[in-house]
Amino acid sequence: MSGPAGIGRTLKGVLALQIVIGAALVIGDMEAGGWRMPSFGPSAPGLTEPVRPGDQRRTFDPSRVSPTTRPARDPGDLPDRLTLTQEDGATWRLEGGIGEGDAERIAARLADVSPAAETLILQSPGGAVQEALRLGRHLRREGIGTRMLAGEYCYSACPYLLAGGATREIEDDASVGVHQHYFGENTLLPARFAVEDIQRGQAEVMSYLEEMGIDPLVMRHALETPPDEIYVLLPEELDRYGFVTDDED
C-alpha cells in the first residue's frame, strides 16, 4: 500500500482534474441536453489492439465490447443486467452490465444458490458505480472470491466488484480496465452540484479501494482516462496495486 505521501499526490491530482472538469461543466451548462465529461488528448486505438507499457488507453463503448484475445468461452452478447449462472460446483459466473438495483438483487440470489458460491468468475463492461461498491462489500462480507479468465474482460465499474473478492485471481490475458466515471443520478444539475457529486463519488471510491486492500493510486490512471476510453492495466500493475492476492491471503 502507498504511504501518506502517495495518497497526498493522488488527492492533489484529483483536485487538479476537478478544476478542469468544473470549467468544462460550466461550459456544458450552457449547451442544450446537459453535459458529459470531456475527452483529453488524441483518440486512442481500438480495444482489439494489444497494450504495451505506456500505450494502454483504448477507445471504449460499453455497448460494443468484445474479447481482446481468444476467450475461455464465447459469451455472446452479455445481458444488460448482472446475471448469475453456475459454472462448476461452488464456482459461479457473474456477467453483464451493472444496473441500478443489481447489488441487492444479486446478493439475494447468492443467498439462495446451492452449492453456495465460493468464487465468482466476472465479465462485465461496467455500469453503475454505487451498485458495484455495494455488491463488492457484500462479496467481502460473505468471503466470496473473484476470478478473471484469460481473454475475458472487466471494465469501468467492474474492477470494484473484482476488488471486493475475498481472494482475487486474474489469469494471463484477462483484461481489466479503469476510467473516469459519472456520479450522481441527474446529469442536468448545475455545474457546481455536478462537481460536488464527482468529488463525493471519487472520495467514496478511493475509501472503498483502501478498505478492500487495493492501492488507491490506481485512481490516477482512472482520472487521466476519459469515459469514452479505457486504461487497460498491465499484469504487473494489477499485482502492484493489489488486485491479485497471494494464495495464502
Long-range contacts (C-beta under 8 A, 24 or more apart in sequence): 1-210, 1-213, 1-215, 1-242, 2-215, 2-216, 2-217, 6-215, 6-217, 7-216, 7-217, 9-217, 10-206, 10-216, 10-217, 10-219, 10-220, 13-220, 13-223, 14-202, 14-219, 14-223, 17-223, 17-224, 18-195, 18-198, 18-199, 21-195, 21-198, 22-191, 22-195, 25-191, 25-194, 25-195, 26-191, 28-191, 29-190, 29-191, 34-187, 34-188, 35-187, 35-188, 35-191, 35-194, 36-187, 36-227, 37-180, 37-182, 37-226, 37-227, 38-226, 39-226, 39-228, 39-229, 40-224, 40-226, 44-229, 47-175, 47-230, 51-232, 51-234, 53-234, 56-221, 56-231, 56-232, 56-233, 56-234, 57-225, 57-229, 57-230, 57-231, 57-232, 58-177, 58-229, 58-230, 58-232, 59-228, 59-229, 59-230, 60-155, 60-156, 60-177, 60-179, 60-227, 60-228, 60-229, 60-230, 61-228, 62-97, 62-125, 62-126, 62-127, 62-155, 62-156, 63-125, 65-125, 65-153, 65-155, 67-151, 67-152, 67-153, 67-175, 68-151, 68-153, 68-173, 68-175, 69-150, 69-151, 69-173, 69-175, 70-150, 70-151, 71-149, 71-150, 71-151, 71-152, 72-149, 72-150, 72-151, 72-152, 75-123, 75-152, 78-123, 78-124, 78-125, 81-105, 82-106, 82-124, 82-135, 84-109, 84-110, 84-113, 84-117, 84-120, 86-113, 87-121, 89-115, 90-115, 90-116, 90-117, 90-118, 90-119, 91-117, 91-118, 91-119, 91-120, 91-121, 91-147, 92-117, 92-119, 92-120, 92-121, 93-120, 93-121, 93-123, 94-120, 94-121, 94-122, 94-123, 94-124, 94-161, 95-122, 95-123, 95-124, 96-124, 97-124, 97-125, 97-126, 97-127, 98-124, 98-126, 98-127, 98-128, 98-131, 98-132, 98-135, 98-157, 98-158, 98-161, 99-127, 99-128, 99-131, 100-128, 100-131, 101-131, 102-127, 102-128, 102-131, 102-135, 103-131, 103-132, 103-134, 103-135, 103-138, 104-134, 106-135, 107-135, 107-138, 110-138, 110-142, 110-144, 117-144, 118-144, 118-145, 119-144, 119-145, 119-146, 119-147, 119-165, 119-167, 120-144, 120-145, 120-146, 120-147, 120-161, 120-165, 121-146, 121-147, 121-148, 121-149, 121-152, 122-146, 122-147, 122-148, 122-152, 122-154, 122-158, 122-161, 122-162, 123-148, 123-149, 123-152, 123-153, 123-154, 124-153, 124-154, 124-155, 124-156, 124-157, 124-158, 124-161, 125-153, 125-155, 125-156, 125-158, 126-155, 126-156, 126-157, 126-158, 127-156, 127-157, 127-158, 128-157, 129-157, 129-160, 129-181, 129-183, 129-201, 129-205, 131-157, 132-157, 132-158, 132-160, 132-161, 133-160, 133-204, 133-205, 133-208, 135-161, 135-164, 136-160, 136-161, 136-163, 136-164, 136-208, 136-212, 137-164, 137-208, 137-211, 138-164, 139-164, 139-165, 139-166, 140-164, 140-165, 140-166, 140-212, 142-166, 145-169, 147-171, 148-174, 148-176, 149-174, 150-174, 153-177, 155-179, 155-230, 156-181, 156-230, 157-181, 159-243, 160-205, 160-208, 160-209, 162-243, 163-208, 163-209, 163-212, 163-213, 163-214, 163-243, 164-212, 165-245, 167-245, 167-249, 168-243, 168-244, 168-245, 169-244, 169-245, 170-235, 170-238, 170-243, 170-244, 172-235, 175-232, 176-232, 176-233, 176-238, 176-243, 177-230, 177-231, 177-232, 177-233, 178-218, 178-219, 178-221, 178-222, 178-225, 178-230, 178-231, 178-233, 179-222, 179-225, 179-226, 179-227, 179-229, 179-230, 179-231, 180-222, 180-223, 180-225, 180-226, 180-227, 181-205, 181-222, 181-227, 182-227, 213-242, 213-245, 214-241, 214-242, 214-243, 215-240, 215-241, 215-242, 217-241
